Amino acid sequence: MPKLPVVSGTEVVQALQRLGFTLVRQRGSHIVMRRGSSGCVVPNHRELKIGTLAGLLKQAGVSQELFIDTYNLRD
């Protein structure tokens, strides 16, 4: 299993949008994103802990490999 990068909440939102998720709403620092029937809550913090990132990817139904590939396309 590849190692998850240290990312910010904004970078996670951008990567999920490239995967087809849309921003539903935001309250404070929590951003709710949805794609079909699956969704997740992304904390908009400067740096997300690895466990938090892994949990929200599991909640969204996105594999870690797919997220890393999409995140690396940000250039």
VMD Tcl script that draws the C-alpha trace (Angstrom):
set ca {
  {0.00 0.00 0.00}
  {1.49 3.37 -0.97}
  {2.21 5.99 1.64}
  {-0.32 8.82 1.77}
  {1.13 12.32 1.30}
  {0.71 15.14 3.80}
  {-1.89 17.40 2.20}
  {-4.13 20.33 3.09}
  {-7.91 20.28 3.05}
  {-7.94 22.48 -0.05}
  {-5.72 20.03 -1.94}
  {-8.01 17.13 -0.97}
  {-11.06 19.05 -2.21}
  {-9.35 19.76 -5.54}
  {-8.34 16.11 -5.99}
  {-11.86 14.90 -5.15}
  {-13.37 17.38 -7.61}
  {-11.15 15.88 -10.34}
  {-12.63 12.50 -9.35}
  {-16.19 13.77 -9.90}
  {-17.16 14.93 -6.41}
  {-19.05 18.19 -6.01}
  {-19.05 20.60 -3.11}
  {-22.47 20.37 -1.45}
  {-22.05 22.74 1.48}
  {-19.58 24.16 3.96}
  {-20.08 25.06 7.58}
  {-17.05 26.49 9.30}
  {-14.02 24.44 8.38}
  {-15.94 21.32 7.30}
  {-16.66 20.83 3.60}
  {-19.25 18.25 2.57}
  {-18.62 16.66 -0.83}
  {-20.77 14.16 -2.70}
  {-20.59 11.94 -5.77}
  {-23.78 10.00 -6.40}
  {-24.74 8.25 -3.19}
  {-21.27 8.40 -1.61}
  {-19.92 11.43 0.13}
  {-17.41 12.62 2.67}
  {-16.61 15.48 5.01}
  {-13.26 17.20 4.44}
  {-11.84 19.34 7.24}
  {-10.40 22.47 5.65}
  {-7.19 22.53 7.68}
  {-3.69 23.53 6.67}
  {-2.41 19.98 7.16}
  {-4.48 16.79 7.51}
  {-3.22 13.91 9.59}
  {-2.67 10.66 7.70}
  {-5.37 8.84 9.67}
  {-7.91 11.59 8.96}
  {-7.11 11.44 5.24}
  {-7.36 7.64 5.20}
  {-10.71 7.81 6.99}
  {-12.25 10.33 4.65}
  {-11.04 8.40 1.59}
  {-12.69 5.28 3.01}
  {-15.86 7.28 3.69}
  {-15.82 8.55 0.09}
  {-15.14 5.11 -1.39}
  {-11.90 6.19 -3.06}
  {-8.85 3.95 -2.94}
  {-5.58 5.37 -1.67}
  {-3.86 4.53 -4.96}
  {-6.48 6.42 -6.99}
  {-6.24 9.43 -4.69}
  {-2.44 9.52 -4.93}
  {-2.56 9.26 -8.74}
  {-5.13 12.06 -8.93}
  {-3.27 14.20 -6.40}
  {-0.04 13.86 -8.38}
  {-1.79 15.23 -11.50}
  {-2.22 18.64 -9.84}
  {0.72 20.20 -11.72}
}
mol new
graphics top color blue
foreach p $ca { graphics top sphere $p radius 0.5 }
foreach p [lrange $ca 0 end-1] q [lrange $ca 1 end] { graphics top cylinder $p $q radius 0.2 }
display resetview
